[in-house]
Amino acid sequence: MSEIRVRFAPSPTGYLHVGGARSALFNYLYAKRNGGKFILRIEDTDQERSTEESLKMMVADLKWLGLNWDEGPHPETLKDMGPYGPYKQSERLKNYKEAAEKLLADGKAYYCFMTDEELDAAREKVKADGHQGHVESPWENGTVADALKKISAGDKAVVRFKTRHLRKDYILKDLIRGEVRFPSDMIGDFVLLRSDGMPVYNFCCVVDDYQMKISHVLRAEEHLPNTLRQLMIFEAMGWKTPEFGHISLILDDDRQKLSKRKGAVACDQFMKDGYLPEAMNNYLALLGWSHPEQKEIMPMQEMVEQFSLDRVHSAGAVFDRVKLKWVNAQHLRSLPNADIYNLISPFLKQAGLNLPADLNWQMQSVEIFKPYMEILTDAVTLYTPLDDSKYEIFAESDEALAWPTSKAVLEAWKDCVAAHAGETFNEADFLRIQDEVKNKSGQKGKNLFFPIRIALIGKPHGAELKILVPLMNKSSILKRAEKALAKVK
């Protein structure tokens, strides 16, 4: 195992959540930092819950994040690419069967014919006797030949791994958590193959990791309890054990495991909300790892160059949505204006906004709005007031329009705009006209500002007018002023 080979092995039973994405990212960074290979393996032996649709969603999310794998399902066709396939566990059943047969032949596993009812009764007896031990199968010392006769006669059996003779501690030198000790009697004889021939998770992992020459297993802390079974199987098969590193959990504000009830946790949703993949990777990297110079904003290449497991922390990392938005804003605002407009255009189109096609106007709008954007969907709120077809006077304006002073303000506003020499305005023009309206109408404070706001955006509260007006033309502003005047009682 001179070559670094790591894997991300999701189950295609739903969306790719941020915890899975963070695990994929750490594996990707470790592989790239060390000139190794990043493998995508699909753990789809749960046939009831695994779907091709989920697999396609996960592949799309990984592609969006730019975490391109060297081996695994092809990102377009899903056909295997790489020398150690198949990369879907559902297509590797022959491999698991052969490994199980070797353990059976070596006397390290056995066929167990205990029914669910017998298992339950045995567990209750152990419990009633006050023992802390595990259920002992009466089939543990049966011969493979006798078991095969029973199976050919129609009986059902699982294949169990023998643990009673393993009287020792298994010591894991975890790359992130340090030394972890597992007493062998923590577990009893565990299942390798179910009665229908389908392998269980821990058995698949070991066979696949060995046959795919995985050198390092970097995965979430929740998999730590699985490690003892896997160490036992590696030892029984006489296979070299990869190095393990267990990454801390991602927590919510209450320091509980991050879940959907606290908001979006699917990568797909963050993409739809207008987060940049560069920002997602940057933020996820900071959940459990830190840059040697404590930098917080980094491109992918810098993360690759600086990533090391000795800077991965064992403590849980809190998923801070405010911080994620801030990181996204830094990446977004650092882009050229043309790139930003290209990125926000699909969101503006989806919102049905009719905006000028003039390139100069587009670049000017980005320059003005950029400081107010954190995520791409913010653009919809910012640009909506610029579409005349979306202009309406909202019910919240009724009170201000009923003030006896509002009509004079609106008339002065309309007259001053009409008197302006050009068709467009800059910020200085707007502030000057606002002062003229103040002098003409004799109003100030909210009596002045609320009617002008309503004449521009249809409500007394909202975006800063001085940033909007330079993006509007005179005819549009005058039409809106007339609509507002028509609403005055």
Residue, then its C-alpha position, 0 to 999 in steps of 0.5 A: m500500500s505504498e500509494i495513498r488510496v482513500r474512499f468515500a462510500p455513501s449509501p444511495t438512500g437519500y440526499l447527500h447531507v453536509g456531514g457526508a460532503r465533509s467526509a468526502l472533502f477530507n478524503y479528497l483533500y488527503a488524496k490530492r495532498n499526498g498524490g493519491k487516489f480518491i475512490l467513490r464506492i456505492e454501498d447499496t446492499d440495502q436493496e429496499r432503501s437504495t435507489e438509482e435516483s438517490l445515486k444520481m443525486m449524490v453524484a450530481d452533488l459531488k460534481w457540483l462541489g468539484l470533488n472529482w473521483d479517480e475511480g468509481p461510477h462514471p459521473e455521467t454514465l454511472k458505469d465503472m471506471g477503474p481497475y478494482g470494480p465493480y464499485k457498487q456493492s450490489e454487484r460484488l456479492k460473489n466477492y463477499k460469498e467467496a470471503a465468507e466461504k474462506l472464513l467458514a473453511d478456516g473455522k472462523a465462521y459458522y452457519c447459524f440456524m437459530t430463528d428470531e424466536e429462538l434468539d429472543a428467548a436466548r437473549e431473555k434467558v441471558k438477561a434473566d440469569g443476570h449475565q453480561g455475556h452474549v447469546e451462544s449459538p448451539w450451531e457454533n461448532g457444527t460442520v460446514a458439510d452438515a450445515l450445507k445439507k440442512i440448507s439444501a433441504g430448505d432450512k435458512a441460515v445466517v453466517r456468523f463470525k466466531t468471537r468467543h475464542l478472541r480473548k484480547d483487546y484490539i488496539l486502534k491507533d486512530l489517526i485523529r483520536g489517538e489510541v482506542r482500545f476495544p475489548s473483544d468481549m464487547i460483542g458476540d458472534f456477529v452476522l456476516l451474511r444474512s439468510d438471503g445471502m446478502p452481506v452486512y455492512n461491516f463485512c462488505c467494508v472489509v472485503d471492499d477496502y482490502q480488494m480496492k487496496i484502500s490505505h486510509v479509511l477517513r470517516a465519521e466518528e459514528h462509525l467508530p463502534n463498527t471498527l472492532r468487527q472490522l478489525m476482527i475480520f481483517e485479522a481473520m482473513g490475514w489481510k493488512t488493516p488500513e489506517f483509520g481516522h474518525i472525524s468528529l460529528i457536525l453538531d447543531d446550535d444545541r450541540q446535538k448531531l446536525s439534523k433536518r429539523k434545524g434547517a437545510v442539511a442537504c447539499d442540493q438545498f444549499m445549491k438551490d439557495g444560491y451558495l457557491p461550491e467553493a464556499m461550501n468546500n471552504y466552510l466544510a473544511l473549517l468544520g474540524w480542520s484549521h489552516p496552519e495560519q488560521k486563514e478562513i477564506m481559501p480556494m481549493q488549491e490552498m486547502v489541498e496544499q495545507f491539509s494534514l490530519d494532524r490539524v483535524h480536531s477530535a472535538g465536534a464542530v458546530f454548523d454555524r449558518v451565519k458563518l457559512k453565509w459570511v464565507n459565501a459572501q467573501h467568495l461571491r464578492s471576490l468574483p468579477n462582476a461579469d461572473i456574478y451576473n452569470l451566476i445570478s441570472p438563472f435565479l433572476k430568470q426563475a423569478g420571472l424578472n424582466l430586466p435590461a439586457d444592456l451589458n453596461w447596465q448589468m455590470q453597473s447593477v452588480e457593482i451596486f448590489k454586490p456589497y448587499m449579496e451574501i448568497l445568489t438568491d439575495a439577487v432576486t430581492l435586490y433586483t425585483p424592485l427594478d422590474d416595472s411589471k412587478y411594481e405594486i403598491f402594497a397594503e402596508s403603504d395605506e397608512a402613509l398614503a392617507w397622511p394629508t402631507s403625502k400628496a404634496v410630497l408625491e407631486a413635488w417628487k414627480d415634478c422634480v423627476a420630470a425636470h431632471a435633464g437626463e433619462t438616468f440618475n446617479e446617487a448625487d442626482f437622487l439626493r439633490i432631488q430629495d432635498e428639492v422635494k423636502n424644500k417644496s413640500g415642507q416635509k421631512g423625516k418619515n413624512l418625506f421619505f415614506p411617500i418617496r419610497i412608496a413611489l419607487i418600490g411600493k412600500p415604506h420600508g425596503a432597499e436603500l433608494k440611493i442604490l436603486v434609483p441609479l438603475m432606474n430610468k426617468s419614464s419608469i420612475l414617473k409612471r410609478a409616481e403616477k400610480a402612487l398619486a392615484k392611490v392618495k385619498 
